[in-house]
Amino acid sequence: MRGEEIKSHDLFSRLLSKKTITGEDETEDSELRYLQVIRQIRDNDPDTFEKIKRLPKKARTARTASHSPYPTLLTYFRKGKLQKFFLADAPTSGELDFLTAAKWFEVKKEKPRVSIGKDFYPLLDKNKKAFEQATSEEGQEFAGKGGRDSTAQILRILKVNEIRKYKGFTEEDEDYILRLVRLLEEGGLPKQTAKTVLKSLDQELKNGINPLRIIVLLRTNIAQEFFRETMAETAAQTAGPREVILSEFFVPLSDDHSGMETHG
């Protein structure tokens, strides 16, 4: 059913631009490594690739894992083009970045599935509530106000007087800064990329604030692909219903359940 297919091309596009953004080597532990896995499946196992593309929404599975002493649920959500991952166990629920979520999802093909436990739905409710809070108007105002979020810190740098009031920018530079601020406020820059950009900015700022050098640094580290998507699809970025795309339930090794469960 077409309406039930996971639209994975957005993630593919983001990954495709990864090397342009950071210059990371393909052997590094990065999003690019997972793109290589996707490409290998596409090229060598097209039947599996097609099956993945057509997974129904709310797909779920379970396996044993040593990640946590508690039953744990990882859920992938989407709202418009916004994609988020939340992890819940008995004490907590919190958001994961893409790389951390991918490591949780990663598993050998021969690993058997197990029955989903009774904690699945309470943990799913926890993740749903966390996602709703993160995508509410209050949550969107800015999740990083505490100062630890890389995107929030980049925004603060862009808004310091030495940059905001600098008179040496061209009109093109000023337009670039406005578009970059909009991109950051909309959450259009992947967390890993934001961390890389912030690290470069922090290094540059050790020598003082040079607005022209900062603009060059930003243009070098942030691919234009992000801006094209934002300019063309800003309204669609977070529009639409909140959707559960898939979930994986992790059973502590000490609570190993025998048998397998088939999920639609």
Secondary structure by P-SEA (a helix, b strand, c coil): cccccccaaaaaaaaaacccccccccccccaaaaaaaaaaaaaccaaaaaaaaaccccccccccccccccbbbbbbbbcccccbbbbbcccbbbbbcaaaaaaaacccccccccccccaaaaaaaaaaaaaaaaaccccccccccccccaaaaaaaaaacccccccccccaaaaaaaaaaaaaaaaccccaaaaaaaaaaaaaaacccccaaaaaaaaaacccaaaaaaaaacccccccccccccbbbbbbcccccccbbbbcc
